[in-house]
Amino acid sequence: MDKTIDRKRLIKTINSLIVLILLFFVCACSRNSYYEHYQSISDTGWNKDSVARFQIDISNISEPFDILINVRHTNKYPYQNFWLFISETSPSGKTTQDTIECYLADNRGKWLGSGLSSIYTMPVLIQQSRRFSQAGKYSFAIRHGMRDDVLAGISDIGIEIDHVR
């Protein structure tokens, strides 16, 4: 009888621990994303004249946000680094432009970021703890800044705006 009670207690304890561990992973992996969207790039490559456009409605100007550009690429991308031209237009029509360099591979050619199989995603933080100056629709336009007229290996480009924790 005592062994049966001990065994049941042990099973309950193990089940409780499993549930706690699963809850921990769900909470730890949950993201605090306000906006995230991707645009697919043609299988034939990203033309230098093609622009990925995103419109984001910002309603809370007192809250800080992290802004990231997410680059999805294949192992056919021919370079270690990647240049982006980013323009942002505020609701009032003011436009700012920035040039960002990001590294998709280390010096030995190992892809950075995360990936499965032959698709990799590299998040690039472009603004940290940004407070938008006014509420309304913000437009972001992104194009590649590489010398190739048609750039192979980029499959998607995305923008992510996260609440700062």
Secondary structure, DSSP 8 states (H G I E B T S, - for coil): -HHHHHHHHHHHHHHHHHHHHHHHHHHHH---EEEEEEEE--TT-EETT--EEEEEEE--SSS-EEEEEEEEEETT---SEEEEEEEEE-TTS-EEEEEEEEESB-TTS-B-SEEETTEEEEEEEEEEEE--SSSEEEEEEEEE-SS-SEE-SEEEEEEEEEE--
